[in-house]
């Protein structure tokens, strides 16, 4: 795997580590987790349209949005749930435990999705190294969350 791709993924992880506490603070200031989503999603929509247009998106690509399978659009619901859930959980369990549990869920789900080739990802073998890595992740959850 190329180093610049690893660096980009690490940067995205750092951005999530900043983004979710910002949403949590917004929820606190507004007095509502669901309301904290509103300004962020509005800005995300405008930013996404500007980036799409700036990178060469055409009218036919925008029109094709209407033909997407409905199940793919549930990703927006999942995103809202993630944001609202983080604004609920971070003040209650702490940011360290939250992120360890969040990443652990991603690792474990990634193993399952990869093994079965779900959601359009290529199927991959379940190796000893992957299982051992997942076990270390679970051990890390225990250490961060309960110690």
C-alpha positions in Angstrom: 0.0 0.0 0.0 1.3 3.4 -1.0 2.5 5.7 1.9 0.5 8.7 0.6 -2.7 6.6 0.8 -1.9 5.6 4.4 -1.2 9.2 5.2 -4.5 10.3 3.7 -6.4 7.6 5.7 -4.6 8.7 8.9 -5.5 12.3 8.2 -9.1 11.4 7.7 -9.1 9.6 11.0 -7.7 12.7 12.6 -10.4 14.8 11.0 -13.1 12.5 12.4 -11.4 12.9 15.8 -11.9 16.7 15.5 -15.3 16.7 13.7 -17.3 14.5 16.1 -16.3 16.5 19.2 -17.2 19.7 17.3 -20.7 18.2 16.6 -20.9 17.3 20.3 -20.2 20.9 21.3 -22.7 22.1 18.8 -25.3 19.7 20.2 -24.6 21.0 23.7 -24.9 24.7 22.6 -28.1 24.1 20.7 -29.5 21.7 23.3 -30.2 19.0 20.7 -28.2 16.3 19.0 -30.4 16.2 15.9 -30.3 20.0 15.6 -26.5 19.8 15.6 -26.7 17.9 12.3 -28.6 20.6 10.5 -25.8 23.2 10.0 -23.2 20.6 9.3 -25.3 18.8 6.6 -26.3 22.0 5.0 -22.6 23.0 4.7 -21.7 19.5 3.6 -24.3 19.6 0.8 -23.1 23.0 -0.5 -19.5 21.9 -0.3 -20.2 18.6 -2.0 -22.0 20.3 -4.9 -19.2 22.9 -5.3 -16.5 20.1 -5.3 -18.5 18.0 -7.8 -18.9 20.9 -10.1 -15.3 22.0 -9.6 -14.0 18.5 -10.5 -16.1 18.3 -13.7 -19.4 16.8 -12.7 -22.0 17.2 -15.5 -25.8 17.6 -15.5 -26.3 14.0 -16.4 -24.4 12.9 -13.3 -26.6 15.1 -11.1 -29.7 13.7 -12.8 -28.5 10.1 -12.2 -28.8 10.7 -8.5 -32.5 10.1 -8.9 -31.9 6.6 -10.3 -29.8 5.4 -7.3 -31.2 2.4 -5.5 -33.0 3.5 -2.3 -30.9 1.2 -0.1 -27.8 3.2 -1.1 -29.5 6.4 0.1 -29.7 4.9 3.6 -26.1 5.9 4.0 -27.4 9.4 4.7 -29.5 8.0 7.6 -26.5 6.2 8.9 -24.5 9.4 8.7 -27.1 11.2 10.7 -27.3 8.4 13.2 -23.5 8.4 13.6 -23.4 12.2 14.3 -26.4 12.1 16.7 -25.0 9.0 18.4 -21.6 10.6 18.9 -23.1 13.8 20.4 -25.0 11.5 22.8 -22.1 9.1 23.7 -19.0 11.3 23.9 -20.2 13.2 26.9 -21.3 10.0 28.6 -18.5 7.5 28.0 -15.6 9.9 27.1 -13.9 10.6 23.8 -11.1 8.0 24.2 -13.5 5.1 24.8 -15.8 6.3 22.1 -13.2 6.4 19.4 -11.7 3.0 20.5 -15.1 1.4 20.3 -15.9 3.2 17.0 -12.7 2.0 15.3 -13.2 -1.5 16.8 -16.7 -1.7 15.2 -15.2 -0.6 11.9 -12.4 -3.3 12.1 -14.8 -6.1 13.1 -17.4 -5.1 10.5 -14.6 -4.7 7.9 -13.5 -8.3 8.5 -17.0 -9.6 8.0 -17.8 -7.5 5.0 -14.5 -8.3 3.4 -14.9 -12.1 4.1 -18.4 -12.2 2.6 -17.7 -9.6 -0.1 -20.7 -7.5 1.1 -21.6 -4.0 -0.1 -19.6 -4.3 -3.3 -16.2 -4.9 -1.7 -14.0 -7.7 -3.0 -14.1 -10.8 -0.9 -10.9 -11.6 1.0 -9.7 -14.6 3.0 -10.0 -14.7 6.8 -6.3 -15.1 7.8 -4.7 -15.8 11.1 -3.1 -12.3 11.0 -6.5 -10.7 10.5 -8.1 -12.6 13.3 -5.1 -11.9 15.6 -5.3 -8.2 14.7 -9.0 -8.2 15.6 -8.3 -9.9 18.9 -5.7 -7.2 19.7 -8.2 -4.5 18.8 -10.7 -6.1 21.2 -8.0 -6.3 23.9 -7.3 -2.6 23.3 -11.0 -1.8 23.7 -10.9 -3.6 27.1 -7.8 -1.7 28.2 -9.0 1.7 27.1 -12.6 1.3 28.2 -12.3 -0.6 31.5 -8.8 0.2 32.8 
